[in-house]
Amino acid sequence: MRFWNEYDPRRFRDLRREMDRVFADLDRPRSTAFPPVNIHADENGLEVTAEIPGADPSVLEISALHDSLTIRGELPTMADEEGHTWHRRERRSGPFSRTIQLPYQIDAGSVDASCRDGVLRISLKRPEQDIPRRIEVKAS
Amino acid sequence: MSKTDTSKTESSLSKREAALPEGVESTHAGPEYLPSTDIYETEDHVVIVADLPGVGPDNVDIALERNLLTLRGRVEQNPPSGDRLPYSEYEIGDCVRSFRLTGEIDRDRIEARTKNGILTVTLPKVGAASRRIEVTTE
């Protein structure tokens, strides 16, 4: 605990630094859910990618319905064995589940997912009838 | 084992950029991030486990220079097609992290393997077996 002299300007310096650090990241959408995703979209469909290092692809569950996508899986947990001294423990472990809201409805029957080196890639197509049609404007 | 970076470990949502020594630049354009790492020690080994998503076994580089162990993972940037509306919660970039080893590591027997984007480096301690001295009682 630090006790500042009431009129000491230094008490604000640390707070300001802390706030700067928080706001420095705000140009990027923030989510507390795991895994963080990147979504690339055009009119025909979406591609969602996520980093899930260590996740076993064979127990991943991907499901899609209307305009939501659910990713469920498990990251390996290191057993806390006898005689292990931990110096760093930064990695995430255990089960995870996330449902993501997509910008539009997709065709749940045409979802394609692959996972390699801990990177999950999901391709989702838009139903044919939803793809916007370009209307030609005739000049008269 | 002492560390070369002093950043606090926390479950941060954004990747931490790797810091280079003052005045040093990376030769390629992209950012470099510190991979999340677990380190534990047993009687015989020190084990480093690092998350390197998107890095295959051919793209891992482990260098040991004097006492400095540097782990580096190169990511193949494969931007998907359809970039009209990118929504991005995480950055993609190469990973690098260095650790200063203590003298007790047997450098010749360091092993590394990768699986599903996780790199495990096993560092055997020098003479761990031979240090056990039998004590007999009269």
Interface residues (C-beta under 8 A of the other chain):
Chain A: D25 R28 P29 R30 S31 T32 P36 V37 N38 I39 H40 A41 D42 E43 N44 G45 L46 E47 T49 E51 I52 P53 G54 A55 D56 P57 M78 E81 G83 H84 T85 W86 H87 R88 R89 E90 R91 R92 P103 C115 R116 D117 G118 V119 R121
Chain B: M1 K3 T9 S11 L13 S14 S36 T37 D38 I39 Y40 E41 T42 E43 V46 V49 D51 L52 P53 G54 V55 G56 P79 P80 S81 G82 D83 R84 L85 P86 Y87 S88 E89 Y90 E91 I92 T114 K115 N116 G117 I118
